[in-house]
Amino acid sequence: MTNNLQNSLPIGFFDSGVGGLSVLARFRELLPDENIIYFGDTIHLPYGSKTKEELIKYARNILDFMQNIGVKAVVIACNTSSAQAYDEIKNYYPFPIYPIIQTCAKAIAVNNYKRIGVFATEATVKSGKYSEELKKYNSNIRVKELASKNWVGIVEGVGENNDAERQQIKYELKEMLDFKPDKIILGCTHYPYLMDEFVKYTSKDMFIDPAEIFVKYIKHDLNMLNMLNNTNIKGEEQFYVSSNPEKFVDNAKIFYNLNKLPTVV
């Protein structure tokens, strides 16, 4: 395959649902020429309550699917999969795989923060992956990881979005602020969409959205690998889900504008 044909292959993105679309949206701003395949594993939503073995199985199935289609790289646009599955599957495929946690931790750690808070899903927190990766680059950093209760469901409209849920967010944020962090990492792609609630209690500057760091790194790395699709033509997009395409499109509205139903596979 010539270099031009190789570079025109799509980049795969996957997440348990629509949260990874927040990464895709930022990626699109930087790299509009790239062709995209996005897979939302909606039948297994939410990933945060799944076991490591289940998450590895889901990731392998999705990556096998993308390999069969033909991709030049895959973006794990999901903190939980990055935490629990990436290290187990990273050497099985012939294309670059970009995990959000491992990619972003170094960029965050080199800022010499003394105390970092992390809000994430239960599976991500259980893995301790944010603490592990941050301390690789800053052994003196103190990290507090908290598993947030149903924040993914609140963002996707699964919860009631009532006063009780807002009070839960307030309670968990207070617990984190009592740790007196320099910054708080929003360790799930859904969580930046709760910012209107967060800023009732602290400054927006307190929070780090890893997606912003992530997409800049991916662009840099693809450029270094001479894999960018520099055509000056807007890239094509294909969306796939494992169930409920109508609900996926409805939930996606706050993240990304989809103009047709995704394909169920």
TAHUUR-V5811 format. One record per run of one state. SS is the DSSP state (@ for helix, = for strand, . for the rest). FROM is the first residue (numbers start at 1). TO is the last residue. If there is no record, write none. Layout:
SS:FROM:TO + SS:FROM:TO
This chain:
.:1:2 + @:3:7 + .:8:9 + =:10:15 + .:16:20 + @:21:30 + .:31:35 + =:36:40 + .:41:41 + @:42:44 + .:45:46 + @:47:49 + .:50:51 + @:52:69 + .:70:70 + =:71:76 + .:77:78 + @:79:84 + .:85:85 + @:86:89 + .:90:95 + =:96:99 + @:100:109 + .:110:114 + =:115:120 + .:121:121 + @:122:127 + .:128:128 + @:129:137 + .:138:141 + =:142:147 + .:148:150 + @:151:155 + .:156:162 + @:163:177 + .:178:182 + =:183:187 + .:188:190 + @:191:198 + .:199:203 + @:204:206 + =:207:208 + .:209:209 + @:210:224 + .:225:236 + =:237:241 + .:242:244 + @:245:252 + .:253:262 + =:263:264 + .:265:265
